[in-house]
Amino acid sequence: MNMTTSTGKLPGHPFLHRRGQQLMLEEVPLADLAARWGTPLFVYSKASMLAALAAYQRGLAGRKAQICYAMKANSSLAVLQLFARAGCGFDIVSGGELERVLAAGGDPAKVIFSGVGKTRAEMAQALRAGIGCFNVESESELDVLHRVASELGRIAPVSLRVNPNVDAKTHPYISTGLKDNKFGIAHENALAAYRHAASLSGLRVVGIDCHIGSQITDSAPYLDTIDRILDLVEEIEKAGIAIAHIDLGGGLGISYNGEAPPAADDLWSALLARFDARGHGGRQFMIEPGRSLVGNAGVCLTEVLYLKPGEEKNFCIVDAAMNDLPRPAMYEAFHQIVAVCENPGPGTLYDVVGPVCESGDWLGRQRLLHVAPGELLAVLSAGAYCMSMASNYNTRGRPAEVLVDGSQVHLIREREDARDQMRSERLV
Ligand SMILES: *Cc1c(COP(=O)(O)O)cnc(C)c1O
């Protein structure tokens, strides 16, 4: 399988290309980075992240809009710093993420706090920091937030996450907009929940939000969502409760394996046309993109340790594993895997697997590769939900991370060692 086109470009990865046999990210040969910092190694392109953000900014140009990067996709400080400097707010899901935003120089007023299970301590922390909005997911959360805010003598800005009950047709673990999942408030209960919120002195209603799923590759579910949400907005405002902003969540997909999701600017021109048609084009818009800002900006470099031919299958055993890059094991997700230095000649079909003691520890199945032990592979589309989901299973240190900027490289996270992992533990 030769992924590279005659121009040296890899489809869907505009900042990744071949120079001769060598795989480059922007102007940097990836093999050099592996030689310098070892493997497994995550490498991100700054230009790719900023280009992905620019597509959203173009799509929303001339509107009142705030882009809040859903940082659970990749919460490394230098990545947050990059987006904060570019004007982004952040969609957080924990108090720890709020601390990261502050450490990276983000503006707390541009933070929205999502998630079904916020604790009182997290609510108090976010109120003290002065975040922009709590995206509340249940009526009981409204009551708790009202109490916590009242005790602190503050008023919590709130939006209710409404479940529009549209099917985003994604993997069941990453679809969130259907009736039978744990997220959001059912559409038919939303008006009552807004009335309840408006009656609580510790809360101030500022918006409405939804988030229908992830890796969505079609604009239709978003358009359906707009209609469902605008029906509600009109109903809620008729009841005398003003809705200042409309937050459509995140979820736009990326190309992992030839998927062709709409570009963010094209998607937003279609969505804004629908808002305009219904007379809501002057609203304040919020969006919470995660994967689509960072997913295809990153690769994970890994070294081939052993080739293990078998009767049924050949295994290519590499030094990256499910703890570093959990998406294949967790969702059976597909990531392209290519040789960092392309060898001429035909390949062999391999299952690419890691060293972890689990049969689920695989990165790719039945991949045509021409590689030898000691050579490097690049797992593509590894910028989102990889490092941020990495664990220490098997007492494996989490990988180092590098940010590429043109021909410059920055080590943005050191490789974790066993001592780092044992630091908070005690013998009895
Ligand atoms: C995860 C999440 C997002 C981001 O989703 P992506 O698919 O990465 O764009 C946005 N909003 C909420 C509430 C989320 O949970």
The ligand as an SDF file (V2000), in Angstrom:
LIG
                    3D

 15 15  0  0  0  0  0  0  0  0999 V2000
  -15.9750   15.6460   23.6760 C   0  0  0  0  0  0  0  0  0  0  0  0
  -16.8560   16.8320   23.6010 C   0  0  0  0  0  0  0  0  0  0  0  0
  -16.6800   17.7950   22.6040 C   0  0  0  0  0  0  0  0  0  0  0  0
  -15.6660   17.6360   21.5040 C   0  0  0  0  0  0  0  0  0  0  0  0
  -15.9870   16.5870   20.6540 O   0  0  0  0  0  0  0  0  0  0  0  0
  -15.1070   16.3400   19.3290 P   0  0  0  0  0  0  0  0  0  0  0  0
  -15.7480   15.1760   18.6920 O   0  0  0  0  0  0  0  0  0  0  0  0
  -13.7210   16.0610   19.7730 O   0  0  0  0  0  0  0  0  0  0  0  0
  -15.1920   17.5840   18.5090 O   0  0  0  0  0  0  0  0  0  0  0  0
  -17.4550   18.9230   22.6480 C   0  0  0  0  0  0  0  0  0  0  0  0
  -18.4060   19.0920   23.6000 N   0  0  0  0  0  0  0  0  0  0  0  0
  -18.6310   18.1790   24.5550 C   0  0  0  0  0  0  0  0  0  0  0  0
  -19.6630   18.4150   25.5710 C   0  0  0  0  0  0  0  0  0  0  0  0
  -17.8610   17.0200   24.5960 C   0  0  0  0  0  0  0  0  0  0  0  0
  -18.0950   16.1010   25.5370 O   0  0  0  0  0  0  0  0  0  0  0  0
  1  2  1  0
  2  3  1  0
  2 14  2  0
  3  4  1  0
  3 10  2  0
  4  5  1  0
  5  6  1  0
  6  7  2  0
  6  8  1  0
  6  9  1  0
 10 11  1  0
 11 12  2  0
 12 13  1  0
 12 14  1  0
 14 15  1  0
M  END
$$$$
